[in-house]
C-alpha cells in the first residue's frame, strides 16, 4: 500500500488547526469565567464551549484522515 500524500498533508493541516483550537478554547473560557459580571459573559462562554467542542471533533477527524492516508479506505 502506498501513502496518499495529498490526504496526509490535509490531515496534518487539520492537526495544526486542532492544536490552535486546543490553545484558544481554554483561553476564551478562562476569560469568560474571569468576567462573570460582564454583560458579554454568556456569549463568550458559549463561544468558548463551541471552540472546545470543535477542537475535539476536529481532532478525531484529523486522526481519521491521517489513518485513511496511511491505510486507505474500505472498498465495498
N, C-alpha and C positions, 0 to 999 in steps of 0.2 A: 504494500500500500504506500502511496505517495501522500505527502502532506500537501494540502491545499493552501498555498502561501497567501493567496488573497484573503481567504477566510481566516487564516491565522492572524494576519495584520488587522483585520476587522475586530477579531476577538481581543487583541492586545490594546487596540484603541478603546474598546469598551472597558477593559480593565483600568485604563488610565482615567476614564470618566468616573468609574466606580470609586477609585481611590480619592479623586477630587470630592465626590459627594460624601465619602466617608469622613472627610475632614470638615466640610462645610456644614453638614447637617447638625453635628453636635454643637458647633459654634452658634448657629442660629437658635437652637433650642436653649442653650445656656443664656443667650441674650434675652430670650423671651421670658425665662423664669427669673432672670435678674430684675426685670422691669414689670412685675405683675400688676402694679397700679396704673400703668400706662394704658391709654385707650387702644393702642395697637397690639396689646398683649395677645388676644385671641387670633388675629390674622397671622402674626409672626409665629405663634405656637403651631398653628395648623400648617403653615408653610414649612416649618422645620420638620414636622412629622411627615409630611409628604416627601420631603427630601430624604429623610431617613428610610422610608419605605421604598422609595425609588432606588436608593443605594443598594438595598438588599436585593431587590428584583433584578437590577442591572448586573449585580454580582453573579447571581445564578445564571442569567442569560449569557454573560461573558464566558463562564465556565462551559456552558453548553456549546457555544460557538467554537471555542478552542478545542473541545473534545471532538466536535464534528470535523474540524480541520485536520486533526490527527488521525482519527479512525473512520471518518466518512459517515454518511447517514445510512440508515437501514433501507435496503431496497426491497420493495414488495413484489 
